[in-house]
């Protein structure tokens, strides 16, 4: 091989090596930035849940104390019992709030009958107390999920939707499945404010301000959405003129164990 050809060959090889290194550096830099952005987003989300749980717990303790000390002559026993149960329910949800951001591990999953889970939830306060009734139409529908986490998401979603309808109205919960996914559909007579709040979640971010003006709405929807995403699913909503709101919790078929 002559000297010019050898130099030319080394020149091409060197250029190729330099380009390879450049592409590697650029891709590594982009990946690092993306990972850092994801890390910061996760940290911000986790801080929100931790702060929210702490901030909400203090007023609930105060409220629970005040309810316990109510003069029975100024409030009916049924009302006192109802308030006490509602506060206890809120405290339970707050205590579970801190664990919601954690990923759902395979060791935490098991077969869960969603229809059975929904019926268990509505049989307990505050859903068993006076107020809008919850009607369930469902056949046994098994999903492979973290039962405790899924229960939290469903309870918080049912709570915030039920709170938005009149006492003489009702919620219809339908549990179904097809080849691709399992669905929990909640139909209510709400005016669309909760569905709008869910649509605004990406813009609102991880904050405590509720677009509906009702305390706890944004927080409850964030918890329910996070539970859905942790199972590989999603929470969506729509408002229909004259027909109320519909909320759909979707679990992909891939999250089920055959």
C-alpha positions in Angstrom: 0.0 0.0 0.0 1.4 3.4 -1.0 1.8 6.1 1.6 -1.0 8.4 0.2 -3.5 5.6 0.2 -2.6 4.6 3.7 -3.0 8.3 4.9 -6.3 8.6 3.1 -7.6 5.4 4.7 -6.6 6.6 8.1 -8.2 9.9 7.4 -11.6 8.3 6.6 -11.4 6.0 9.6 -10.5 9.0 11.8 -13.4 11.0 10.5 -15.8 8.1 11.0 -14.5 7.7 14.6 -14.9 11.4 15.2 -18.5 11.4 13.9 -19.3 8.4 16.1 -17.9 10.1 19.2 -19.9 13.3 18.3 -23.2 11.4 17.9 -22.6 9.6 21.1 -21.8 12.8 23.0 -24.9 14.5 21.6 -27.2 11.6 22.4 -25.8 11.2 25.8 -26.3 14.9 26.5 -29.9 14.8 25.3 -30.6 11.6 27.4 -29.0 13.2 30.5 -31.2 16.3 30.1 -34.3 14.2 29.6 -33.5 12.0 32.7 -32.8 15.1 34.7 -36.1 16.7 33.7 -37.9 13.5 34.6 -36.2 13.3 37.9 -37.1 16.9 38.8 -40.7 16.3 37.7 -40.9 13.2 40.0 -39.3 15.0 42.9 -41.8 17.9 42.4 -44.7 15.5 42.4 -43.5 13.6 45.4 -42.9 16.9 47.3 -46.5 17.9 46.5 -48.0 14.7 47.9 -45.8 14.9 51.0 -46.7 18.6 51.7 -50.4 18.0 50.8 -50.6 15.2 53.3 -49.0 17.2 56.0 -50.9 20.4 55.3 -54.3 18.6 55.2 -53.8 16.5 58.3 -53.5 19.4 60.7 -56.9 21.0 59.9 -58.5 17.6 59.9 -57.2 16.9 63.5 -58.7 20.3 64.5 -62.0 19.6 62.8 -62.2 16.1 64.4 -61.6 17.6 67.8 -64.3 20.2 67.2 -66.8 17.6 66.0 -66.1 15.5 69.0 -66.9 18.5 71.3 -70.1 19.6 69.6 -72.9 20.4 71.9 -75.5 17.7 71.2 -78.3 20.3 71.7 -77.0 22.4 68.7 -76.6 19.4 66.3 -78.6 16.2 65.8 -76.9 12.9 66.7 -77.2 11.8 63.1 -75.4 14.9 61.9 -72.6 14.5 64.4 -72.1 10.9 63.5 -72.1 11.8 59.8 -69.5 14.6 60.3 -67.4 12.3 62.4 -67.4 9.5 59.7 -66.6 12.0 56.9 -63.7 13.4 58.8 -62.4 9.9 59.6 -62.7 9.1 55.9 -60.7 12.2 55.0 -58.0 11.4 57.5 -57.8 7.9 56.0 -57.4 9.3 52.5 -54.7 11.7 53.7 -52.8 8.9 55.4 -52.7 7.0 52.1 -51.8 10.1 50.1 -48.1 9.8 50.7 -47.8 6.3 49.3 -49.7 7.1 46.1 -46.7 8.3 44.0 -44.7 5.1 44.6 -44.7 2.7 41.6 -46.9 -0.4 41.7 -44.5 -3.4 42.0 -45.4 -6.9 40.8 -45.2 -8.1 44.4 -48.0 -5.7 45.3 -50.3 -6.9 42.6 -52.9 -9.6 42.7 -56.2 -10.5 41.1 -58.8 -7.9 42.1 -62.5 -8.1 41.2 -63.2 -4.5 40.5 -67.0 -5.0 40.8 -66.6 -6.5 44.2 -64.2 -3.7 45.2 -66.6 -1.0 44.2 -69.5 -2.6 46.2 -67.2 -2.8 49.2 -66.4 0.9 48.9 -69.9 2.1 48.7 -71.0 -0.1 51.6 -68.9 2.1 54.0 -69.1 5.7 55.1 -69.3 8.3 53.7 -71.1 6.5 50.8 -73.4 4.6 53.1 -74.6 7.8 54.8 -77.4 10.0 53.7 -76.9 11.7 50.4 -76.7 10.7 46.7 -77.0 6.9 46.3 -74.5 4.9 44.2 -75.9 2.2 41.9 -73.5 -0.5 40.6 -74.0 -2.4 37.4 -71.2 -4.9 37.0 -70.3 -8.5 36.3 -67.2 -9.9 38.0 -64.2 -8.2 36.3 -60.7 -9.3 37.3 -57.7 -7.1 37.0 -54.1 -7.6 38.0 -53.6 -4.7 40.4 -52.5 -3.4 43.8 -55.8 -3.7 45.6 -55.1 -1.1 48.3 -53.9 1.5 45.7 -56.8 0.8 43.3 -59.2 1.1 46.3 -57.7 4.5 47.1 -58.2 5.8 43.6 -61.7 4.6 43.3 -62.8 5.9 46.7 -61.3 9.3 46.2 -62.9 9.6 42.7 -66.3 8.4 43.9 -66.1 10.8 46.8 -65.4 13.9 44.8 -68.0 13.1 42.1 -70.7 12.2 44.6 -70.0 15.5 46.5 -70.9 17.5 43.4 -74.4 16.1 42.9 -77.6 16.8 44.7 -78.8 14.7 47.6 -81.7 13.3 45.7 -79.6 12.3 42.7 -77.6 9.2 42.2 -74.4 7.9 40.7 -74.3 5.0 38.3 -71.1 2.9 38.3 -70.6 0.4 35.5 -67.8 -2.1 35.4 -67.0 -3.8 32.1 -64.2 -5.2 30.0 -63.3 -6.0 26.5 -60.3 -7.7 24.8 -58.1 -4.6 25.3 -59.1 -3.1 28.7 -61.2 -3.1 31.8 -63.4 0.0 32.4 -65.0 1.6 35.5 -67.5 4.2 34.3 -69.1 6.7 36.7 -72.1 8.6 35.4 -73.4 11.5 37.4 -75.8 14.5 37.1 -73.0 17.0 37.7 -72.8 20.2 35.8 -69.4 19.6 34.2 -67.2 21.3 36.7 -65.4 18.2 37.9 -64.8 17.0 34.3 -63.4 20.4 33.5 -61.1 20.3 36.5 -59.7 16.9 35.4 -59.0 18.4 31.9 -57.2 21.3 33.5 -54.9 19.1 35.6 -51.9 19.4 33.3 -52.2 23.2 33.3 -52.9 23.5 37.1 -50.0 21.2 37.9 -49.3 19.9 41.4 -51.0 22.6 43.3 -53.7 22.8 46.0 -55.9 25.3 44.2 -59.2 23.9 42.9 -60.5 25.3 39.6 -64.0 24.5 40.8 -63.7 26.5 44.0 -64.5 23.4 46.1 -61.7 22.4 48.4 -60.1 19.1 47.7 -61.3 18.6 44.1 -58.0 19.1 42.3 -56.2 17.0 45.0 -58.7 14.1 44.7 -58.5 14.1 40.9 -54.7 14.1 41.0 -54.7 11.1 43.4 -57.1 9.2 41.2 -55.2 10.0 38.0 -51.9 9.0 39.6 -53.4 5.7 40.7 -54.6 5.0 37.2 -51.2 5.8 35.6 -49.4 3.7 38.2 -51.4 0.7 36.8 -50.6 1.6 33.2 -54.1 3.1 32.7 -55.7 6.5 32.6 -58.6 8.5 33.9 -60.7 10.6 31.5 -63.9 12.6 31.8 -66.5 14.1 29.6 -69.5 16.4 30.2 -72.7 16.0 28.2 -75.2 18.8 27.9 -78.3 17.8 29.8 -76.9 14.4 30.7 -74.3 15.1 33.4 -70.7 13.9 33.5 -69.0 10.6 32.8 -65.7 9.5 34.3 -63.8 6.5 32.9 -61.0 4.7 34.7 -59.3 2.5 32.2 -57.0 -0.4 32.9 -55.2 -1.9 29.9 -55.6 -5.6 29.2 -51.9 -5.9 29.7 -52.3 -5.1 33.4 -54.4 -8.3 33.8 -52.9 -11.7 34.7 -54.3 -14.5 32.5 
